[in-house]
């Protein structure tokens, strides 16, 4: 679906919306999205790239594995 098609569908759905609470929530979400623009430093970008590479290579641990390791460490 193209960007234009998405916008059109959103507009159409919003036009027929009757729930005022939902309308306010959608507006809050859109306004929040505009406020959340964040610029990463070069170091942060490099760390993100490194993390993505580690994920691709399978160099990650599950939350369950980390919890087990933590519990073992705390028992010492």
N, CA, C and O atoms as a DFTB+ gen file, in Angstrom:
304 C
 N C O
     1  1       0.849      -1.174       0.000
     2  2       0.000       0.000       0.000
     3  2       0.896       1.238       0.000
     4  3       1.848       1.329       0.775
     5  1       0.585       2.167      -0.859
     6  2       1.389       3.376      -0.964
     7  2       1.046       4.357       0.153
     8  3       0.039       4.210       0.846
     9  1       1.894       5.348       0.309
    10  2       1.670       6.389       1.302
    11  2       0.358       7.127       1.033
    12  3      -0.388       7.434       1.963
    13  1       0.085       7.405      -0.219
    14  2      -1.151       8.105      -0.598
    15  2      -2.375       7.254      -0.256
    16  3      -3.368       7.765       0.259
    17  1      -2.296       5.956      -0.545
    18  2      -3.412       5.053      -0.235
    19  2      -3.635       4.976       1.270
    20  3      -4.779       4.960       1.725
    21  1      -2.556       4.929       2.048
    22  2      -2.686       4.896       3.503
    23  2      -3.358       6.147       4.032
    24  3      -4.260       6.071       4.866
    25  1      -2.919       7.297       3.547
    26  2      -3.527       8.558       3.979
    27  2      -5.014       8.585       3.629
    28  3      -5.837       9.006       4.441
    29  1      -5.348       8.146       2.445
    30  2      -6.735       8.133       2.007
    31  2      -7.584       7.241       2.910
    32  3      -8.678       7.630       3.317
    33  1      -7.085       6.053       3.222
    34  2      -7.830       5.145       4.106
    35  2      -8.001       5.734       5.492
    36  3      -9.073       5.628       6.087
    37  1      -6.938       6.363       6.015
    38  2      -7.027       6.988       7.331
    39  2      -8.079       8.085       7.354
    40  3      -8.907       8.148       8.263
    41  1      -8.039       8.937       6.359
    42  2      -9.006      10.036       6.272
    43  2     -10.422       9.485       6.199
    44  3     -11.322       9.980       6.877
    45  1     -10.616       8.476       5.389
    46  2     -11.946       7.883       5.244
    47  2     -12.431       7.293       6.568
    48  3     -13.583       7.496       6.951
    49  1     -11.568       6.570       7.264
    50  2     -11.955       5.972       8.545
    51  2     -12.275       7.047       9.570
    52  3     -13.243       6.922      10.320
    53  1     -11.463       8.107       9.609
    54  2     -11.667       9.173      10.579
    55  2     -12.961       9.928      10.299
    56  3     -13.652      10.328      11.236
    57  1     -13.301      10.129       9.030
    58  2     -14.533      10.845       8.675
    59  2     -15.773      10.174       9.263
    60  3     -16.720      10.859       9.647
    61  1     -15.777       8.866       9.336
    62  2     -16.954       8.138       9.821
    63  2     -16.871       7.783      11.302
    64  3     -17.765       7.124      11.834
    65  1     -15.821       8.209      11.958
    66  2     -15.618       7.903      13.363
    67  2     -16.570       8.716      14.227
    68  3     -16.717       9.922      14.030
    69  1     -17.213       8.064      15.176
    70  2     -18.152       8.737      16.074
    71  2     -17.638       8.789      17.515
    72  3     -18.092       9.620      18.301
    73  1     -16.712       7.926      17.860
    74  2     -16.212       7.813      19.232
    75  2     -15.259       8.976      19.537
    76  3     -14.140       9.024      19.026
    77  1     -15.718       9.908      20.375
    78  2     -14.935      11.100      20.680
    79  2     -13.638      10.755      21.412
    80  3     -12.603      11.376      21.168
    81  1     -13.690       9.793      22.286
    82  2     -12.488       9.376      23.026
    83  2     -11.436       8.834      22.065
    84  3     -10.255       9.168      22.158
    85  1     -11.884       8.000      21.150
    86  2     -10.964       7.449      20.162
    87  2     -10.376       8.551      19.285
    88  3      -9.192       8.515      18.952
    89  1     -11.191       9.520      18.913
    90  2     -10.700      10.647      18.111
    91  2      -9.607      11.408      18.862
    92  3      -8.587      11.773      18.279
    93  1      -9.825      11.644      20.150
    94  2      -8.824      12.342      20.959
    95  2      -7.542      11.520      21.057
    96  3      -6.441      12.067      20.987
    97  1      -7.687      10.218      21.218
    98  2      -6.513       9.341      21.302
    99  2      -5.720       9.362      19.998
   100  3      -4.491       9.412      20.019
   101  1      -6.404       9.325      18.891
   102  2      -5.726       9.376      17.581
   103  2      -4.993      10.701      17.436
   104  3      -3.844      10.732      16.993
   105  1      -5.640      11.780      17.800
   106  2      -5.013      13.095      17.714
   107  2      -3.786      13.165      18.618
   108  3      -2.741      13.670      18.206
   109  1      -3.903      12.666      19.841
   110  2      -2.759      12.646      20.762
   111  2      -1.600      11.850      20.174
   112  3      -0.443      12.262      20.267
   113  1      -1.914      10.717      19.575
   114  2      -0.883       9.875      18.977
   115  2      -0.176      10.597      17.834
   116  3       1.050      10.552      17.728
   117  1      -0.943      11.254      16.990
   118  2      -0.361      11.991      15.864
   119  2       0.505      13.144      16.376
   120  3       1.607      13.365      15.874
   121  1       0.014      13.866      17.360
   122  2       0.788      14.981      17.912
   123  2       2.035      14.488      18.629
   124  3       3.085      15.126      18.548
   125  1       1.940      13.375      19.323
   126  2       3.090      12.800      20.014
   127  2       4.147      12.371      19.005
   128  3       5.339      12.581      19.228
   129  1       3.720      11.777      17.905
   130  2       4.648      11.330      16.869
   131  2       5.455      12.504      16.350
   132  3       6.644      12.361      16.067
   133  1       4.828      13.655      16.222
   134  2       5.526      14.846      15.741
   135  2       6.524      15.367      16.767
   136  3       7.533      15.964      16.391
   137  1       6.266      15.156      18.047
   138  2       7.151      15.634      19.109
   139  2       8.329      14.697      19.349
   140  3       9.328      15.102      19.942
   141  1       8.224      13.458      18.897
   142  2       9.234      12.466      19.229
   143  2      10.423      12.423      18.274
   144  3      11.255      11.520      18.364
   145  1      10.509      13.363      17.386
   146  2      11.646      13.373      16.471
   147  2      12.919      13.489      17.294
   148  3      13.055      14.398      18.113
   149  1      13.844      12.572      17.076
   150  2      15.067      12.524      17.861
   151  2      16.236      12.304      16.928
   152  3      16.175      11.463      16.032
   153  1      17.281      13.045      17.132
   154  2      18.474      12.926      16.301
   155  2      19.542      12.164      17.092
   156  3      19.949      12.588      18.173
   157  1      19.984      11.040      16.540
   158  2      21.013      10.246      17.205
   159  2      22.394      10.803      16.909
   160  3      22.651      11.321      15.822
   161  1      23.284      10.689      17.896
   162  2      24.677      11.073      17.677
   163  2      25.339      10.002      16.809
   164  3      24.791       8.915      16.628
   165  1      26.500      10.313      16.285
   166  2      27.224       9.340      15.466
   167  2      27.549       8.090      16.272
   168  3      27.448       6.974      15.761
   169  1      27.937       8.275      17.528
   170  2      28.250       7.132      18.390
   171  2      27.017       6.246      18.593
   172  3      27.120       5.020      18.554
   173  1      25.868       6.859      18.807
   174  2      24.636       6.100      18.987
   175  2      24.287       5.330      17.718
   176  3      23.875       4.172      17.786
   177  1      24.450       5.972      16.557
   178  2      24.177       5.306      15.287
   179  2      25.087       4.093      15.105
   180  3      24.644       3.044      14.637
   181  1      26.358       4.237      15.475
   182  2      27.301       3.125      15.355
   183  2      26.924       1.980      16.289
   184  3      27.016       0.812      15.912
   185  1      26.502       2.313      17.497
   186  2      26.082       1.274      18.449
   187  2      24.831       0.545      17.960
   188  3      24.706      -0.667      18.139
   189  1      23.919       1.274      17.352
   190  2      22.708       0.654      16.798
   191  2      23.086      -0.298      15.669
   192  3      22.576      -1.415      15.594
   193  1      23.980       0.149      14.793
   194  2      24.436      -0.706      13.695
   195  2      25.113      -1.967      14.232
   196  3      24.892      -3.063      13.718
   197  1      25.935      -1.804      15.263
   198  2      26.618      -2.953      15.878
   199  2      25.591      -3.937      16.444
   200  3      25.714      -5.148      16.257
   201  1      24.588      -3.413      17.129
   202  2      23.554      -4.267      17.713
   203  2      22.766      -4.997      16.635
   204  3      22.459      -6.179      16.790
   205  1      22.438      -4.317      15.550
   206  2      21.717      -4.964      14.446
   207  2      22.546      -6.093      13.839
   208  3      22.016      -7.149      13.495
   209  1      23.838      -5.862      13.712
   210  2      24.735      -6.885      13.171
   211  2      24.771      -8.100      14.102
   212  3      24.727      -9.241      13.641
   213  1      24.850      -7.852      15.407
   214  2      24.859      -8.940      16.383
   215  2      23.577      -9.764      16.301
   216  3      23.615     -10.990      16.407
   217  1      22.449      -9.092      16.115
   218  2      21.171      -9.799      15.992
   219  2      21.182     -10.672      14.744
   220  3      20.769     -11.831      14.791
   221  1      21.655     -10.119      13.624
   222  2      21.711     -10.890      12.381
   223  2      22.594     -12.125      12.522
   224  3      22.306     -13.172      11.943
   225  1      23.678     -11.995      13.299
   226  2      24.613     -13.107      13.476
   227  2      24.166     -14.063      14.586
   228  3      24.831     -15.065      14.849
   229  1      23.055     -13.757      15.226
   230  2      22.549     -14.623      16.288
   231  2      23.298     -14.466      17.594
   232  3      23.216     -15.335      18.463
   233  1      24.017     -13.388      17.745
   234  2      24.798     -13.142      18.954
   235  2      23.952     -12.441      20.011
   236  3      24.288     -11.358      20.489
   237  1      22.847     -13.090      20.358
   238  2      21.917     -12.509      21.322
   239  2      21.517     -13.574      22.332
   240  3      21.710     -14.767      22.099
   241  1      20.962     -13.136      23.448
   242  2      20.460     -14.037      24.474
   243  2      18.989     -13.716      24.720
   244  3      18.569     -12.561      24.641
   245  1      18.225     -14.746      25.016
   246  2      16.819     -14.531      25.344
   247  2      16.710     -13.959      26.754
   248  3      17.637     -14.080      27.555
   249  1      15.580     -13.341      27.048
   250  2      15.346     -12.833      28.398
   251  2      15.404     -13.959      29.413
   252  3      15.926     -13.792      30.515
   253  1      14.863     -15.105      29.032
   254  2      14.868     -16.259      29.939
   255  2      16.301     -16.673      30.277
   256  3      16.607     -16.946      31.438
   257  1      17.168     -16.721      29.289
   258  2      18.568     -17.083      29.509
   259  2      19.236     -16.091      30.463
   260  3      19.955     -16.493      31.378
   261  1      18.998     -14.809      30.248
   262  2      19.601     -13.776      31.099
   263  2      19.091     -13.888      32.528
   264  3      19.866     -13.739      33.472
   265  1      17.797     -14.149      32.700
   266  2      17.235     -14.320      34.054
   267  2      17.890     -15.498      34.766
   268  3      18.232     -15.399      35.944
   269  1      18.068     -16.614      34.057
   270  2      18.712     -17.783      34.655
   271  2      20.146     -17.466      35.068
   272  3      20.584     -17.847      36.153
   273  1      20.875     -16.767      34.196
   274  2      22.259     -16.386      34.510
   275  2      22.293     -15.478      35.729
   276  3      23.145     -15.633      36.603
   277  1      21.362     -14.527      35.785
   278  2      21.298     -13.584      36.915
   279  2      21.013     -14.339      38.208
   280  3      21.646     -14.082      39.232
   281  1      20.067     -15.266      38.163
   282  2      19.720     -16.024      39.361
   283  2      20.893     -16.878      39.835
   284  3      21.138     -16.988      41.036
   285  1      21.613     -17.477      38.900
   286  2      22.798     -18.248      39.272
   287  2      23.841     -17.348      39.925
   288  3      24.452     -17.714      40.930
   289  1      24.035     -16.181      39.350
   290  2      25.024     -15.251      39.865
   291  2      24.634     -14.758      41.264
   292  3      25.495     -14.616      42.132
   293  1      23.339     -14.499      41.484
   294  2      22.882     -14.007      42.779
   295  2      22.976     -15.067      43.869
   296  3      23.076     -14.733      45.050
   297  1      22.945     -16.342      43.485
   298  2      23.037     -17.421      44.468
   299  2      24.457     -17.624      45.001
   300  3      24.652     -18.276      46.026
   301  1      25.445     -17.064      44.302
   302  2      26.847     -17.235      44.723
   303  2      27.173     -16.419      45.920
   304  3      28.307     -16.450      46.399
